[in-house]
Amino acid sequence: MPKESVIQRQIIRHLRGMGAWVFNVHGSPYQTVGVPDLLVGYQGRFFALEVKRPGGRLTPAQAKVIEEIKASGSVAGRVESIEDAMKLLEEYRE
């Protein structure tokens, strides 16, 4: 099973190849707890992706922040692969 960091790099490479702006969040004591790993701008929309290994779970703080982002009208969620990330980016069309 690949490490979360490997999955993140694969997703970042794929999204940037599509022309997306991607910021990889690195946690620090000065950052809000629960901010998703990848903040993405694509085709005029904001997306927030929390990358997990297959079967990995969100922390309560991560789940809360994802819900707050969704409540703002943006798209956010948990992803395990490039395919999951692409499905999330497709949500804005619905």
All heavy atoms as an XYZ file, in Angstrom:
738
protein
N       0.852     -1.177      0.000
C       0.000      0.000      0.000
C       0.901      1.245      0.000
O       1.794      1.357      0.828
C      -0.892     -0.022      1.241
C      -1.827      1.134      1.314
S      -2.979      1.121      2.708
C      -3.478     -0.560      2.851
N       0.647      2.183     -0.930
C       1.509      3.369     -0.996
C       1.315      4.295      0.203
O       0.249      4.340      0.807
C       1.065      4.057     -2.291
C      -0.314      3.579     -2.528
C      -0.391      2.189     -1.943
N       2.369      5.035      0.507
C       2.293      6.031      1.570
C       1.394      7.182      1.128
O       1.251      7.451     -0.065
C       3.678      6.598      1.868
C       4.616      5.665      2.545
C       5.910      6.407      2.830
C       6.866      5.543      3.604
N       8.090      6.275      3.940
N       0.827      7.869      2.108
C      -0.021      9.019      1.801
C       0.744     10.068      0.991
O       0.200     10.671      0.059
C      -0.523      9.628      3.105
C      -1.581     10.683      2.923
C      -2.132     11.157      4.251
O      -2.713     10.343      4.990
O      -1.959     12.353      4.540
N       2.016     10.276      1.313
C       2.818     11.279      0.597
C       2.987     10.918     -0.878
O       3.006     11.803     -1.738
C       4.179     11.456      1.264
O       4.908     10.238      1.245
N       3.077      9.638     -1.185
C       3.197      9.188     -2.574
C       1.892      9.467     -3.311
O       1.897      9.973     -4.444
C       3.565      7.683     -2.638
C       3.480      7.154     -4.057
C       4.944      7.453     -2.047
N       0.773      9.165     -2.680
C      -0.535      9.427     -3.290
C      -0.698     10.926     -3.531
O      -1.150     11.346     -4.604
C      -1.678      8.880     -2.397
C      -1.549      7.368     -2.241
C      -3.043      9.250     -2.982
C      -2.448      6.776     -1.155
N      -0.303     11.735     -2.551
C      -0.384     13.192     -2.713
C       0.408     13.655     -3.915
O      -0.086     14.446     -4.730
C       0.144     13.907     -1.471
C      -0.815     13.984     -0.337
C      -0.254     14.811      0.818
O       0.693     15.571      0.654
N      -0.845     14.642      1.978
N       1.643     13.202     -4.044
C       2.486     13.621     -5.175
C       1.868     13.217     -6.507
O       1.911     13.982     -7.473
C       3.903     13.050     -5.035
C       4.736     13.787     -4.005
C       6.215     13.440     -4.096
N       6.503     12.021     -3.926
C       6.707     11.421     -2.771
N       6.651     12.107     -1.654
N       6.981     10.133     -2.711
N       1.286     12.024     -6.580
C       0.642     11.576     -7.816
C      -0.525     12.493     -8.177
O      -0.683     12.891     -9.332
C       0.144     10.141     -7.663
C       1.230      9.106     -7.563
C       0.696      7.727     -7.184
O      -0.415      7.578     -6.691
N       1.522      6.710     -7.415
N      -1.337     12.821     -7.176
C      -2.500     13.684     -7.408
C      -2.036     15.082     -7.819
O      -2.569     15.662     -8.777
C      -3.406     13.725     -6.165
C      -4.067     12.352     -5.952
C      -4.469     14.822     -6.306
C      -4.804     12.213     -4.627
N      -1.055     15.627     -7.126
C      -0.541     16.964     -7.452
C      -0.037     17.000     -8.889
O      -0.373     17.917     -9.651
C       0.576     17.381     -6.466
C      -0.003     17.645     -5.082
C       1.332     18.606     -6.983
C       1.043     17.774     -3.993
N       0.762     16.028     -9.269
C       1.315     15.970    -10.627
C       0.189     15.917    -11.662
O       0.216     16.637    -12.666
C       2.230     14.751    -10.767
C       3.045     14.740    -12.052
C       4.041     13.568    -12.119
N       4.762     13.332    -10.879
C       4.651     12.220    -10.130
N       3.854     11.245    -10.500
N       5.341     12.090     -9.030
N      -0.807     15.098    -11.409
C      -1.930     14.949    -12.347
C      -2.712     16.260    -12.471
O      -3.005     16.716    -13.577
C      -2.850     13.817    -11.892
C      -3.920     13.502    -12.872
N      -3.705     12.711    -13.975
C      -5.211     13.902    -12.933
C      -4.821     12.629    -14.667
N      -5.754     13.347    -14.056
N      -3.050     16.867    -11.331
C      -3.838     18.100    -11.357
C      -3.075     19.244    -12.019
O      -3.644     19.993    -12.817
C      -4.261     18.494     -9.942
C      -5.247     17.549     -9.250
C      -5.498     18.006     -7.823
C      -6.551     17.457    -10.019
N      -1.808     19.381    -11.705
C      -1.009     20.440    -12.336
C      -0.890     20.206    -13.840
O      -0.887     21.155    -14.621
C       0.365     20.539    -11.685
C       0.288     21.176    -10.313
C       1.636     21.360     -9.676
N       1.499     22.079     -8.405
C       2.376     22.015     -7.428
N       3.482     21.293     -7.558
N       2.171     22.693     -6.316
N      -0.829     18.946    -14.241
C      -0.800     18.611    -15.670
C      -2.070     19.026    -16.393
O      -2.059     19.256    -17.603
N      -3.161     19.136    -15.650
C      -4.445     19.579    -16.209
C      -4.577     21.096    -16.198
O      -5.570     21.639    -16.649
C      -5.609     19.012    -15.380
C      -5.723     17.523    -15.401
S      -6.936     16.904    -14.174
C      -8.243     18.111    -14.216
N      -3.598     21.788    -15.599
C      -3.643     23.238    -15.520
C      -4.202     23.769    -14.217
O      -4.459     24.963    -14.088
N      -4.381     22.911    -13.221
C      -4.896     23.349    -11.922
C      -3.782     23.987    -11.103
O      -2.606     23.632    -11.233
C      -5.476     22.158    -11.151
N      -4.171     24.935    -10.242
C      -3.261     25.484     -9.239
C      -3.417     24.606     -8.009
O      -4.538     24.327     -7.581
C      -3.659     26.927     -8.909
C      -2.875     27.504     -7.773
C      -1.649     28.117     -7.860
C      -3.240     27.538     -6.395
N      -1.242     28.516     -6.605
C      -2.208     28.176     -5.682
C      -4.345     27.077     -5.684
C      -2.245     28.366     -4.307
C      -4.391     27.273     -4.309
C      -3.339     27.916     -3.640
N      -2.304     24.130     -7.460
C      -2.360     23.231     -6.303
C      -1.397     23.713     -5.226
O      -0.227     23.977     -5.504
C      -1.989     21.779     -6.692
C      -2.108     20.854     -5.489
C      -2.838     21.278     -7.848
N      -1.905     23.827     -4.003
C      -1.076     24.157     -2.846
C      -1.118     22.981     -1.896
O      -2.195     22.544     -1.482
C      -1.598     25.422     -2.148
C      -0.787     25.799     -0.940
C       0.436     26.429     -1.074
C      -1.261     25.511      0.336
C       1.180     26.776      0.048
C      -0.516     25.853      1.456
C       0.702     26.484      1.308
N       0.056     22.458     -1.553
C       0.174     21.332     -0.633
C       0.359     21.890      0.771
O       1.374     22.507      1.070
C       1.354     20.451     -1.042
C       1.435     19.174     -0.261
O       0.604     18.893      0.589
N       2.449     18.383     -0.546
N      -0.629     21.697      1.624
C      -0.605     22.220      2.988
C       0.275     21.329      3.865
O       0.093     20.120      3.893
C      -2.039     22.278      3.570
C      -2.023     22.714      5.018
C      -2.919     23.180      2.722
N       1.214     21.949      4.542
C       2.053     21.222      5.499
C       1.689     21.739      6.886
O       1.783     22.936      7.148
C       3.541     21.458      5.228
C       3.980     20.947      3.890
N       4.200     19.616      3.650
C       4.205     21.580      2.717
C       4.556     19.450      2.389
N       4.566     20.623      1.807
N       1.243     20.861      7.742
C       0.790     21.262      9.071
C       1.887     21.924      9.892
O       3.059     21.582      9.766
N       1.480     22.878     10.700
C       2.401     23.539     11.622
C       1.594     24.022     12.819
O       0.361     24.101     12.753
C       3.097     24.716     10.943
O       2.281     25.869     10.950
N       2.263     24.380     13.900
C       1.542     24.864     15.079
C       0.791     26.172     14.819
O      -0.085     26.545     15.573
C       2.642     25.083     16.120
C       3.847     24.407     15.608
C       3.686     24.253     14.137
N       1.125     26.869     13.733
C       0.517     28.161     13.423
C      -0.657     28.040     12.453
O      -1.238     29.032     12.071
C       1.578     29.103     12.834
C       2.764     29.240     13.742
C       3.949     28.592     13.458
C       2.683     29.986     14.915
C       5.042     28.695     14.303
C       3.761     30.094     15.772
C       4.937     29.450     15.463
O       6.008     29.553     16.312
N      -0.989     26.849     12.079
C      -2.039     26.606     11.092
C      -3.303     26.112     11.778
O      -3.249     25.458     12.808
C      -1.543     25.534     10.114
C      -2.576     25.063      9.131
C      -2.078     23.854      8.385
O      -0.980     23.875      7.861
N      -2.853     22.812      8.364
N      -4.435     26.408     11.175
C      -5.703     25.893     11.669
C      -5.698     24.371     11.568
O      -5.338     23.815     10.530
C      -6.873     26.460     10.828
O      -6.832     27.882     10.914
C      -8.202     25.941     11.309
N      -6.103     23.702     12.624
C      -6.146     22.240     12.639
C      -7.249     21.742     11.707
O      -8.344     22.289     11.690
C      -6.400     21.728     14.077
C      -6.579     20.221     14.097
C      -5.272     22.148     14.993
N      -6.935     20.720     10.919
C      -7.940     20.083     10.083
C      -7.997     20.565      8.654
O      -8.803     20.064      7.862
N      -7.148     21.529      8.269
C      -7.156     22.022      6.893
C      -6.726     20.878      5.971
O      -5.728     20.205      6.228
C      -6.214     23.235      6.717
C      -6.099     23.633      5.249
C      -6.710     24.399      7.544
N      -7.478     20.641      4.884
C      -7.147     19.541      3.978
C      -5.741     19.661      3.381
O      -5.184     20.760      3.285
C      -8.225     19.642      2.888
C      -9.386     20.257      3.596
C      -8.755     21.267      4.526
N      -5.203     18.535      2.949
C      -3.840     18.452      2.434
C      -3.615     19.280      1.178
O      -2.551     19.871      1.008
C      -3.480     16.990      2.103
C      -3.497     16.099      3.314
O      -2.907     16.484      4.340
O      -4.114     15.013      3.241
N      -4.579     19.265      0.266
C      -4.413     19.944     -1.012
C      -5.511     20.976     -1.217
O      -6.700     20.646     -1.147
C      -4.444     18.930     -2.164
C      -3.428     17.786     -2.101
C      -3.617     16.845     -3.283
C      -2.004     18.323     -2.064
N      -5.099     22.210     -1.474
C      -6.025     23.277     -1.834
C      -5.841     23.503     -3.326
O      -4.702     23.689     -3.790
C      -5.721     24.540     -1.037
C      -5.713     24.362      0.485
C      -5.401     25.687      1.169
C      -7.038     23.790      0.977
N      -6.937     23.464     -4.066
C      -6.867     23.429     -5.527
C      -7.771     24.492     -6.135
O      -8.935     24.622     -5.740
C      -7.302     22.036     -6.049
C      -7.237     21.970     -7.573
C      -6.453     20.933     -5.427
N      -7.227     25.219     -7.106
C      -8.034     26.116     -7.929
C      -8.094     25.513     -9.318
O      -7.048     25.195     -9.906
N      -9.308     25.317     -9.824
C      -9.442     24.709    -11.149
C     -10.713     25.216    -11.813
O     -11.797     25.120    -11.225
C      -9.473     23.180    -11.027
C      -9.569     22.464    -12.349
C      -8.540     22.557    -13.281
C     -10.680     21.705    -12.670
C      -8.624     21.900    -14.497
C     -10.769     21.041    -13.886
C      -9.737     21.147    -14.801
O      -9.820     20.503    -16.000
N     -10.563     25.766    -12.998
C     -11.676     26.271    -13.794
C     -12.590     27.190    -12.979
O     -13.816     27.080    -13.020
C     -12.454     25.124    -14.426
C     -11.623     24.350    -15.422
C     -12.419     23.301    -16.180
O     -13.529     22.951    -15.825
N     -11.827     22.784    -17.246
N     -11.974     28.095    -12.213
C     -12.731     29.086    -11.477
C     -13.368     28.610    -10.192
O     -14.163     29.330     -9.593
N     -13.036     27.419     -9.743
C     -13.615     26.871     -8.507
C     -12.512     26.540     -7.511
O     -11.376     26.312     -7.873
C     -14.408     25.583     -8.803
C     -15.635     25.744     -9.653
C     -16.771     26.378     -8.899
N     -17.091     25.561     -7.726
C     -18.296     25.381     -7.249
N     -19.311     25.957     -7.800
N     -18.499     24.645     -6.185
N     -12.923     26.456     -6.241
C     -12.012     26.089     -5.156
C     -12.360     24.685     -4.688
O     -13.531     24.373     -4.450
C     -12.152     27.070     -3.986
C     -11.369     26.657     -2.774
C      -9.998     26.828     -2.724
C     -12.009     26.080     -1.685
C      -9.277     26.436     -1.607
C     -11.297     25.692     -0.560
C      -9.931     25.872     -0.526
N     -11.338     23.861     -4.542
C     -11.495     22.488     -4.072
C     -10.514     22.252     -2.927
O      -9.411     22.797     -2.927
C     -11.172     21.486     -5.193
C     -12.022     21.637     -6.406
C     -11.664     22.513     -7.418
C     -13.196     20.914     -6.544
C     -12.450     22.661     -8.540
C     -13.993     21.065     -7.667
C     -13.618     21.939     -8.667
N     -10.910     21.424     -1.978
C     -10.037     21.048     -0.872
C     -10.058     19.527     -0.758
O     -11.121     18.929     -0.608
C     -10.520     21.690      0.419
N      -8.900     18.911     -0.870
C      -8.796     17.457     -0.874
C      -7.986     16.977      0.322
O      -6.832     17.387      0.494
C      -8.106     16.968     -2.148
C      -8.853     17.043     -3.471
C      -9.142     18.471     -3.885
C      -8.066     16.346     -4.548
N      -8.583     16.134      1.125
C      -7.871     15.478      2.225
C      -7.454     14.108      1.719
O      -8.294     13.255      1.438
C      -8.754     15.347      3.464
C      -8.069     14.659      4.620
C      -6.804     15.359      5.093
O      -6.774     16.591      5.183
O      -5.830     14.633      5.387
N      -6.151     13.908      1.559
C      -5.625     12.665      1.000
C      -5.399     11.658      2.121
O      -4.778     11.970      3.141
C      -4.304     12.920      0.243
C      -3.765     11.616     -0.337
C      -4.504     13.964     -0.854
N      -5.916     10.458      1.916
C      -5.749      9.362      2.870
C      -5.317      8.104      2.132
O      -5.635      7.909      0.964
C      -7.061      9.061      3.608
C      -7.545     10.173      4.511
C      -6.642     10.316      5.707
C      -7.144     11.353      6.668
N      -6.178     11.631      7.717
N      -4.607      7.239      2.846
C      -4.336      5.901      2.307
C      -5.653      5.154      2.269
O      -6.584      5.482      3.021
C      -3.356      5.172      3.210
C      -1.976      5.798      3.195
C      -1.089      5.178      4.209
N      -0.850      3.773      3.870
C       0.001      2.997      4.498
N       0.677      3.458      5.512
N       0.167      1.754      4.129
N      -5.760      4.139      1.409
C      -7.006      3.359      1.384
C      -7.379      2.880      2.785
O      -6.560      2.332      3.510
C      -6.664      2.196      0.455
C      -5.646      2.776     -0.483
C      -4.809      3.697      0.386
N      -8.615      3.175      3.165
C      -9.118      2.789      4.473
C      -8.841      3.804      5.572
O      -9.357      3.671      6.676
N      -8.029      4.814      5.272
C      -7.713      5.831      6.277
C      -8.936      6.659      6.622
O      -9.806      6.877      5.791
N      -8.997      7.110      7.854
C     -10.171      7.859      8.326
C      -9.828      9.318      8.583
O      -8.704      9.640      8.967
C     -10.689      7.239      9.621
C     -11.215      5.851      9.418
C     -11.822      5.335     10.677
N     -12.269      3.959     10.470
C     -12.962      3.290     11.337
N     -13.291      3.828     12.489
N     -13.335      2.048     11.076
N     -10.842     10.151      8.428
C     -10.703     11.561      8.767
C     -10.708     11.721     10.282
O     -11.425     11.007     10.980
C     -11.879     12.365      8.204
C     -12.030     12.438      6.696
C     -13.330     13.147      6.341
C     -10.846     13.151      6.064
N      -9.939     12.688     10.762
C     -10.038     13.049     12.175
C     -11.303     13.897     12.335
O     -11.812     14.445     11.344
C      -8.820     13.871     12.636
O      -8.834     15.124     11.965
C      -7.513     13.128     12.384
N     -11.815     14.040     13.545
C     -12.975     14.917     13.736
C     -12.715     16.348     13.238
O     -13.597     16.970     12.649
C     -13.215     14.870     15.247
C     -12.704     13.514     15.653
C     -11.485     13.303     14.778
N     -11.507     16.858     13.466
C     -11.177     18.215     13.009
C     -11.203     18.300     11.479
O     -11.699     19.275     10.910
C      -9.812     18.638     13.539
N     -10.666     17.284     10.802
C     -10.681     17.268      9.337
C     -12.109     17.214      8.810
O     -12.460     17.941      7.869
C      -9.879     16.081      8.801
C      -8.389     16.219      9.024
C      -7.633     14.934      8.760
O      -8.176     13.829      8.882
N      -6.369     15.056      8.402
N     -12.935     16.373      9.400
C     -14.336     16.261      8.974
C     -15.059     17.597      9.161
O     -15.836     18.014      8.291
C     -15.033     15.158      9.751
N     -14.795     18.273     10.267
C     -15.430     19.565     10.551
C     -15.033     20.614      9.514
O     -15.879     21.335      8.991
C     -15.053     20.038     11.954
C     -15.680     21.359     12.355
C     -15.267     21.721     13.785
C     -15.923     22.992     14.251
N     -15.268     24.194     13.782
N     -13.742     20.709      9.217
C     -13.276     21.697      8.248
C     -13.837     21.387      6.858
O     -14.263     22.300      6.144
C     -11.732     21.788      8.232
C     -11.245     22.662      7.088
C     -11.226     22.323      9.559
N     -13.880     20.122      6.475
C     -14.444     19.756      5.172
C     -15.900     20.193      5.093
O     -16.339     20.750      4.082
C     -14.271     18.244      4.901
C     -12.808     17.956      4.563
C     -15.199     17.765      3.784
C     -12.454     16.497      4.453
N     -16.662     19.988      6.146
C     -18.070     20.418      6.153
C     -18.179     21.940      6.076
O     -19.069     22.465      5.401
C     -18.794     19.874      7.386
C     -19.039     18.376      7.320
C     -19.698     17.921      6.027
O     -20.706     18.525      5.603
O     -19.203     16.951      5.412
N     -17.295     22.662      6.750
C     -17.294     24.126      6.689
C     -16.993     24.607      5.272
O     -17.608     25.567      4.786
C     -16.275     24.710      7.670
C     -16.661     24.534      9.122
C     -15.554     24.913     10.090
O     -14.390     25.117      9.666
O     -15.847     25.011     11.298
N     -16.052     23.960      4.606
C     -15.714     24.331      3.229
C     -16.909     24.074      2.312
O     -17.258     24.914      1.477
C     -14.451     23.577      2.753
C     -13.226     24.078      3.537
C     -14.241     23.754      1.246
C     -11.978     23.233      3.364
N     -17.553     22.924      2.480
C     -18.736     22.618      1.674
C     -19.846     23.638      1.922
O     -20.524     24.068      0.988
C     -19.252     21.211      1.997
C     -18.384     20.100      1.458
C     -18.990     18.759      1.872
C     -18.233     17.596      1.325
N     -18.841     16.305      1.730
N     -20.030     24.044      3.179
C     -21.070     25.017      3.528
C     -20.813     26.368      2.863
O     -21.749     27.138      2.642
C     -21.169     25.169      5.047
N     -19.556     26.641      2.517
C     -19.219     27.905      1.866
C     -19.550     27.883      0.375
O     -19.406     28.895     -0.304
C     -17.732     28.225      2.051
O     -16.935     27.464      1.149
N     -19.954     26.717     -0.126
C     -20.260     26.583     -1.551
C     -19.121     26.008     -2.365
O     -19.215     25.892     -3.580
N     -18.038     25.636     -1.705
C     -16.898     25.021     -2.395
C     -17.002     23.505     -2.299
O     -17.863     22.982     -1.612
C     -15.588     25.513     -1.774
O     -15.459     26.908     -1.954
N     -16.098     22.826     -2.980
C     -16.111     21.366     -3.011
C     -14.950     20.849     -2.174
O     -13.818     21.304     -2.323
C     -15.992     20.840     -4.460
C     -15.988     19.318     -4.488
C     -17.138     21.379     -5.320
N     -15.240     19.916     -1.275
C     -14.199     19.359     -0.414
C     -14.524     17.907     -0.112
O     -15.697     17.513     -0.096
C     -14.109     20.152      0.887
N     -13.475     17.115      0.133
C     -13.708     15.733      0.493
C     -12.427     14.957      0.676
O     -11.324     15.477      0.494
N     -12.601     13.700      1.015
C     -11.519     12.755      1.260
C     -11.253     11.974     -0.020
O     -12.195     11.523     -0.674
C     -11.979     11.806      2.369
C     -11.022     10.730      2.734
C     -11.734      9.748      3.686
N     -10.973      8.554      3.846
C     -10.871      7.585      2.926
N     -11.525      7.665      1.812
N     -10.122      6.531      3.154
N      -9.986     11.838     -0.395
C      -9.623     11.094     -1.599
C      -8.500     10.117     -1.286
O      -7.692     10.351     -0.391
C      -9.214     12.030     -2.758
C     -10.363     12.954     -3.150
C      -7.979     12.846     -2.427
N      -8.475      9.018     -2.039
C      -7.431      7.991     -1.883
C      -6.597      7.801     -3.136
O      -5.642      7.038     -3.122
C      -8.069      6.637     -1.553
C      -8.806      6.580     -0.258
C      -9.410      5.206      0.009
O      -9.332      4.304     -0.870
O      -9.967      5.022      1.100
N      -6.983      8.469     -4.239
C      -6.329      8.205     -5.527
C      -6.593      9.353     -6.493
O      -7.427     10.231     -6.225
C      -6.892      6.919     -6.129
O      -8.281      7.104     -6.430
N      -5.898      9.311     -7.621
C      -6.158     10.279     -8.693
C      -7.613     10.173     -9.120
O      -8.285     11.187     -9.333
C      -5.214     10.030     -9.891
C      -3.768     10.363     -9.510
C      -5.659     10.852    -11.104
C      -2.742      9.938    -10.539
N      -8.129      8.965     -9.229
C      -9.518      8.766     -9.662
C     -10.498      9.422     -8.690
O     -11.454     10.075     -9.117
C      -9.825      7.272     -9.810
C      -9.063      6.579    -10.925
C      -7.601      6.265    -10.582
O      -7.240      6.211     -9.386
O      -6.803      6.101    -11.537
N     -10.256      9.269     -7.393
C     -11.108      9.923     -6.391
C     -11.046     11.442     -6.531
O     -12.057     12.126     -6.426
C     -10.677      9.543     -4.974
C     -11.043      8.136     -4.572
O     -11.780      7.463     -5.313
O     -10.576      7.717     -3.497
N      -9.840     11.960     -6.751
C      -9.673     13.409     -6.898
C     -10.439     13.907     -8.116
O     -11.112     14.947     -8.053
C      -8.192     13.758     -7.017
N     -10.383     13.174     -9.216
C     -11.088     13.584    -10.432
C     -12.603     13.558    -10.220
O     -13.317     14.447    -10.696
C     -10.685     12.698    -11.611
C      -9.216     12.840    -11.997
S      -8.684     14.553    -12.215
C      -9.776     15.056    -13.530
N     -13.105     12.574     -9.496
C     -14.544     12.516     -9.191
C     -14.961     13.737     -8.382
O     -16.017     14.318     -8.624
C     -14.884     11.236     -8.424
C     -14.887      9.998     -9.266
C     -15.192      8.775     -8.417
C     -14.935      7.510     -9.208
N     -15.028      6.309     -8.362
N     -14.123     14.123     -7.435
C     -14.429     15.291     -6.608
C     -14.455     16.565     -7.462
O     -15.344     17.398     -7.305
C     -13.412     15.415     -5.476
C     -13.781     16.307     -4.325
C     -14.989     15.747     -3.574
C     -12.622     16.457     -3.369
N     -13.499     16.697     -8.381
C     -13.487     17.869     -9.248
C     -14.697     17.917    -10.168
O     -15.143     18.986    -10.554
C     -12.202     17.921    -10.066
C     -11.073     18.756     -9.458
C     -10.577     18.181     -8.160
C      -9.935     18.947    -10.436
N     -15.255     16.767    -10.497
C     -16.453     16.715    -11.345
C     -17.704     17.172    -10.603
O     -18.677     17.542    -11.232
C     -16.654     15.307    -11.899
C     -15.664     14.917    -12.966
C     -15.803     15.760    -14.231
O     -16.935     16.030    -14.659
O     -14.759     16.159    -14.764
N     -17.679     17.175     -9.273
C     -18.853     17.550     -8.485
C     -19.330     18.967     -8.804
O     -20.519     19.241     -8.702
C     -18.563     17.455     -6.982
C     -18.657     16.066     -6.448
C     -18.569     16.042     -4.928
O     -18.945     17.044     -4.283
O     -18.115     15.027     -4.414
N     -18.414     19.849     -9.169
C     -18.827     21.238     -9.393
C     -19.748     21.364    -10.601
O     -20.458     22.340    -10.735
C     -17.625     22.160     -9.539
C     -17.006     22.196    -10.914
C     -17.377     23.194    -11.824
C     -16.047     21.274    -11.302
C     -16.805     23.229    -13.076
C     -15.486     21.311    -12.546
C     -15.859     22.304    -13.436
O     -15.299     22.332    -14.681
N     -19.770     20.386    -11.460
C     -20.629     20.440    -12.644
C     -22.067     20.051    -12.333
O     -22.955     20.259    -13.122
C     -20.076     19.514    -13.728
C     -18.736     19.979    -14.234
C     -18.210     19.024    -15.269
N     -16.812     19.301    -15.517
C     -16.283     19.406    -16.702
N     -17.017     19.240    -17.773
N     -15.005     19.664    -16.846
N     -22.269     19.447    -11.152
C     -23.611     18.976    -10.804
C     -24.455     20.060    -10.195
O     -24.011     21.034     -9.700
C     -23.503     17.780     -9.848
C     -22.822     16.609    -10.515
C     -22.593     15.445     -9.561
O     -23.008     15.490     -8.390
O     -21.986     14.479     -9.999
